Amino acid sequence: MDSVAKDDRRDQGGAMWRKIPLAGALITISLGALVAEPSRFEDTIRGFEEADRVNPPEPGGVLFVGSSSIRMWRDLEMAFPDLGPILNRGFGGSTMADLLEVTDRIVLPSRPAVIVVYEGDNDLAGKATPAEVAARFAMFLDRMAEALPETRVLILSVKPSFARWALLPQMRETNQLLTRMAVARERVEFVDVFHAMLGPGVSLAREDFSDDGLHLSARGYARWAEVLTPWLRGALD
């Protein structure tokens, strides 16, 4: 049973609004406000579309989509050698609002068996609240349930990082909301990479990050792959 109630209506100007209860509070959000500016990543998205036209993705694979934490996973296929075909459609700097804008263009056409999505990190850095991030995820999951009802979705938790350490409380709250959302929905799972990276005493390992303190190093991605592999196997089975 879907725990996120939806009440859509239009105002006098024709804008669609949605009321979504999250964490005990009712928030009203304009759907237009949740969707990023068209063409913000247009060149990248057109590049994906052209690649898919020239070499159509094999249906039934694993689609990774999200921000730079996905885009920069260079050895993604090698990280999961027996779980392909794997398609990387990460676009750096994106938010869940950006992903909502291009879902029909880069997610639906590949008809994946499993979607692994990482967003929320940039949303929070852009001053979105945890409830707003969760609302955006709810919209994405609604679209998947409608267009790809047999597809499983694995939501990667928002990761901690040195560069965004001040956002740790918001990250925790967002991850809690996404966990509840996944539990309440069929074919959706929450994969916790947050605690895999957060060591004893609430600390991070410098070796897990690149020099900017935000993006992952090869060792950081190895941690992600270790956590994610059993979830992928279960989803594909």
N, C-alpha and C positions, 0 to 999 in steps of 0.2 A: 504494500500500500504506500502510495506516495505521501510523504510527510510534509511536502511543501505545497500548501494550498495556493491555488491561483485564481485571481479575480481580475480579469482583463476588462477594461472599458476605455472609451475614447472621450477626451475632453472636447470642448467646443471647437478647438483648433484642429481636431482630428488626430492628436497624438495618442498613442496607445500607452496605457499605464498598467502596472501590475502591483498588487498588494501581496506581499510575501511575509508570513510570520517566521521569524528566525530568532532563536535564543530568547523566546518569550516576548518579543517585541514585534509589533506590526509595522513594517516599513513600506512606504509607497514609492515606487521607483519608475521613472519614465523609461520605457524600453529604448527610446531613442537615445537617452543619456547613457545606456549601457553599451551601446554599439559605437565603436570608435569611428573616426572620420574615414569615409571611403577613400581608397587609394593611398592610405598611410604606408602600406607595404605593397603597393600595387605592382611594382617591378618584380619583387620577389614572388608574389602570388602568380603573376603571369608566367614567371619562369617555371614554377611548379606545374602549372597547367600545360605548358609546352612540353615539359619532360614527360608528363602523363600521356600527352597526345602521341609523342614519338614512341614511347615505350610504356604502354598501358600497364598499370599495376595489376599483379595477379590477385584476383579476389580471394578472400579468406586468409589474408596475411595479418601482420601486426603493424599498425600505424602508430608511430610516435609523433606527437604534435605538441607544440607549445613554444616557449620562449627560448632564449639563448642556451639555457641548460640542456635543451634538446638539440638545438641547432649545432652546438659545439661538441656533441658526442660523436667524435670522428670515427671511432671504431665500433659503432653501434651494432652492425651485423656480426662482427667478430665476437662481441660480448655475449651474443645469444646464437651461437653457430648452428644449433639444431632446432631453432624455434622460428625459422623464417617461413615465407619471405618477410623481410622487414623493410619498412619504408620510413624515412626520416623527413618530416615536414615541419621542422622547427623553424621559426623565424624570429631572430634576435630582437629583443626590446619589446616584444609583444605582451599584451595583457589578455585576460579572458575576454574583455570587450572586443579586442582585435580578432581573437579567434572566432567569436560569434559572428563577426562581420563576414568572415571568409569560409565558414564551416561548409556551406553548400558547394564551395568551389574546390577545396583541398581535402576535405574529410569524406564526404559522401561518395564521390566518384570512385574511390579505391575499394569500397565495399569490404572493409576489413572484418576479420573475425574478432579482433581485439584492438581497442584504441587505448594507448597509454598517453595521458595528458598531464603536462606540467605547466600550470599557470598560477597566478596569484601573487608571486614574488614581486613582479613589477606593478601589479595593481596596488599593493600595499605601499610600495615606494612612491606611487603617484597619489597617495593620500586617500585611497579607497578604504572604507571600513571593512572589517571582517564580514559583517552582514552583507555588505554590497558585493564582496567577492563571492560569497556563498550564493547570493541571488544570481550572479552571472553563471556560476557553475550549474545551478538549477535549470536555467534556460538552455544551456548546452545539453544537459542530460535529457531534458524534455524533447529537444530536437532529435537526439539520438534514438530515443524510445519511439518516436514517430517515424523516422526515416529508416533506421537500421535496428529494428526491434530484436534481432537475433545477435547483435554485436554486444560484446562485453566491454565495459569501460573500466580501466584501472586509473584511479586518480592518485598521482604522486603528491605526497604532502609538500607543503611549502618548506623549503630547506632553510636552516640557519646559515648565516655567513658572517664573516668578520665585517664586511662592508655595511651590512644592514643589521648589526647586532642590536641597535636601538629599537628595531621593530620586532624583537623576540616576543613580547607579550601579544602583539597583534597576530604574529605567525601562529602562536599556540592557539589563540582563539579561533582563527580561521581553520586550522587543522581539526579542531574539535567540531566545528560546524560541518566540515566536509565529511568527517567520520560519521556523524549522525545521519547525514544525507545518504551516504553510501549504504549504511545499515538499513535504511528505510526503503531502498530501491532494489529492484531485481536487476541482476546482471551488472551491478556496479560494485566495485571494491575500492577501499582506501588503502594505499600502500605507504607505510610509514618509513620514509627515509630520514625524517627529522631526527628521531632518536638514534638512528644508526650513525649519524654524524655528530651528535651531541654526546660528548664523553662524560665521565664522572666529574662532579663538581661544576656541571654546566660549562663545559669547555669545548673548544673545537681544535682539531689537529691541523696545523698549518699545511701539512703535506697533502691534505685533501683539497686544497684550493690553489688556483693559479695566483700569480703575483698581485692581481687586483683585489684579492680577498673576497671576491664575489662568485666568480665562476669556478667550476670544478677542475681539478687536475686529473691525471690518469688514475691516480689512486682513489680520488673521490668518486670517479665513475665506476671504478671496480667495486666500491662499496655499494653503489646503487644497483649494479648488476647482480651482486650477491643477494641483496634483499629482494629484487624484483623477479629473479629467475623462477622461484617456486610459484609466485603468483601468476606469471605468464604460463607456466606449465599447466596449472590448474585451470586457467581461463581457456586455454586451447583444448584441454581434455573435455 
